[in-house]
Amino acid sequence: MTYANKGDTVSVHYTGTLEDGSVFETTVGLTPMQFTIGENEVLPGVEQAVLGMKTGESLTLRIAADDAFGQRRDDMVMEIDRGRLEGHLQPEVGHLLQITWPDKQSSLASVIAVTDSTVTVDANHPLAGKDLTFDIQLVDIMQRG
């Protein structure tokens, strides 16, 4: 019997749900997600949960907001003068804009409000502040050489 170990590349099917039971993402009926255990490609809790599983095994994992995408931060919501936008952008609520921070890092931010003179964006991850539940099935283990 083969068990998933650090360094193995695994394929999993998963369904992620919120506390109210709504699904935010799933691979069921699609191609399974692949990742290498120990390479920080997925949430640490997911990596830890898969360690030691065998092919075909399933589990339910709950991850608190602090261990998933963190808490929502008010300082990640900001109002931008439309004159600072590059080109002739016509942002609308729901659009994503790339924001460059003072440290030259960039991230995506969702437009949440638009006026004639400003655009308000939220750079929090959409799942920030939310506890997550994952139903995970280990589909395959490709052991490292």
Secondary structure as the mmCIF struct_conf table of DSSP 4:
data_model
#
loop_
_struct_conf.conf_type_id
_struct_conf.id
_struct_conf.beg_label_comp_id
_struct_conf.beg_label_asym_id
_struct_conf.beg_label_seq_id
_struct_conf.end_label_comp_id
_struct_conf.end_label_asym_id
_struct_conf.end_label_seq_id
STRN STRN1 TYR A 3 TYR A 3
TURN_TY1_P TURN_TY1_P1 LYS A 6 GLY A 7
STRN STRN2 THR A 9 THR A 17
TURN_TY1_P TURN_TY1_P2 GLU A 19 ASP A 20
BEND BEND1 GLY A 21 GLY A 21
STRN STRN3 VAL A 23 THR A 26
TURN_TY1_P TURN_TY1_P3 VAL A 28 GLY A 29
BEND BEND2 LEU A 30 LEU A 30
HELX_LH_PP_P HELX_LH_PP_P1 THR A 31 PRO A 32
STRN STRN4 MET A 33 THR A 36
TURN_TY1_P TURN_TY1_P4 ILE A 37 GLY A 38
BEND BEND3 GLU A 39 GLU A 39
BEND BEND4 VAL A 42 VAL A 42
HELX_RH_AL_P HELX_RH_AL_P1 PRO A 44 VAL A 50
TURN_TY1_P TURN_TY1_P5 LEU A 51 GLY A 52
STRN STRN5 LYS A 54 LYS A 54
TURN_TY1_P TURN_TY1_P6 THR A 55 GLY A 56
STRN STRN6 SER A 58 ILE A 63
HELX_RH_3T_P HELX_RH_3T_P1 ALA A 65 ASP A 67
TURN_TY1_P TURN_TY1_P7 ALA A 68 PHE A 69
HELX_RH_3T_P HELX_RH_3T_P2 ASP A 74 MET A 76
STRN STRN7 VAL A 77 ASP A 81
HELX_RH_3T_P HELX_RH_3T_P3 ARG A 82 ARG A 84
BEND BEND5 LEU A 85 GLU A 86
TURN_TY1_P TURN_TY1_P8 GLY A 87 HIS A 88
TURN_TY1_P TURN_TY1_P9 VAL A 93 GLY A 94
STRN STRN8 LEU A 96 THR A 100
TURN_TY1_P TURN_TY1_P10 PRO A 102 ASP A 103
BEND BEND6 LYS A 104 LYS A 104
STRN STRN9 SER A 106 VAL A 114
BEND BEND7 ASP A 116 SER A 117
STRN STRN10 THR A 118 ASP A 122
BEND BEND8 ASN A 124 ASN A 124
TURN_TY1_P TURN_TY1_P11 PRO A 126 GLY A 129
STRN STRN11 LEU A 132 MET A 142
#
